[in-house]
Amino acid sequence: MNRREFLMASTAAVLLPTPGRAAAPLRLKAEPVNARILPEPKNLTPMLGFNGSTPGPEIRVPQRERVSVFFENGSERRSAIHWHGIHLDNAMDGVPNLTQAAVEPDETFHYAFDVPYAGTYWYHAHHRSWEQVARGLYGPLIVEEPDPPAVDRDITVVLDDWRLERNGSLHESFGNRHDFSHGGRMGNVARALFSRDTVRRGDRIRLRLINAATARIFAVSIDGGNGKVVAHDGMPLAEPVPPDDLLLAPAQRTDVILDVTGPVSFTLRTRQSSYGLGTIAVSGSNPAPIDTPIRPLPPAQVPVPDPNGAARLTLVMQGGAMGGHHGGSDFWAFNDRSGMPEAPWYRFSRGETARITLRNDTAFPHGIHLHGHHFHEIGDHGALGHYRDTTLVDPRQSRDILCVFDNPGKWLLHCHTLAHQASGMKTWVEVA
Ligand SMILES: [Cu+2]
């Protein structure tokens, strides 16, 4: 099988499970599920999911409220849940051996934390994540603004790919050396999964894109409307921009507000061709379309960096198949160190600002994720760019980020190509 070739283009829209409210304690049970990845009458795909489905149920919670989730591990392997992008209490961050012990099969762990910032987030397994996320252990986490923008529909769009056998089951090639030393586990089926499958012509819709893939960088085109990108990684853009040439590294999110003119279709652009990910159909028309300009979302009240007092650090990405780096299964490294060090890479005093140069000395792109914080991407001439929790650094390129380390605890810093994380590209920082 040529893994770079897709089995088929998408046909009917695939629906996400219905949202759960987080006000009452929620229960998330990891367990085996059968997923409809290939269209009928092809086989269902045996995977892992939460509460009977993959992706797991969308959790929606009002900003500043408390999320309370009882995670029951009904799978055969230990696991833990990470709440990606949330500035939460360190003990709730879900990283085994750093912030908690892994949750054994048949055990339950109670996650409870506040959500200070509105936006589009997600949750996912963080033990053997290169396998458990690829098997389906993840779901959307939406933090609602107290005063959300006026839209007719709020639609979550999960982007993912799966490597399937012809009989529909997951290809059991997890953790193979080729994936680990190259670009990670790429699928041969890719989809956009939607929380609803129809809109009306003239509707103003909010699309919350989440890249849940373990390796694929989604270059996405959206047809069927005119609109603006209003947020990245949950955080509002000061100046919304047209949704052209969207690029989402693994774990990144983008919010788009769109005025619908026709079926809303999502296309994956690859070097060779383009591939339909799915379409939200049009049914009827909106008798009273919203015709005000698309405004920026209300800005998040985030800490202001002190660029003058900033510590200067450099994190160099190394290794990979073409890098001639480490032997064994540790293919990747940060600053000559592969895997988790005993001591943190750096200790910050609480509230300290740091400017970090992320330098990619490899032949592969890496989306670097910092837990518990967001950071500013720094543009040319030092301008503050997007405020993100995951930043994509292309091969042989570098990017500076500016971060206020204001959340105490032990925070993982790693590549979100999960095969790269598993084979060495990770470290951690401590804020005290
Ligand atoms: Cu990487």
Residues whose N, C-alpha, C, O or C-beta is under 5 A from the ligand:
A	BS01	CU	P365 H366 G367 C415 T417 H420
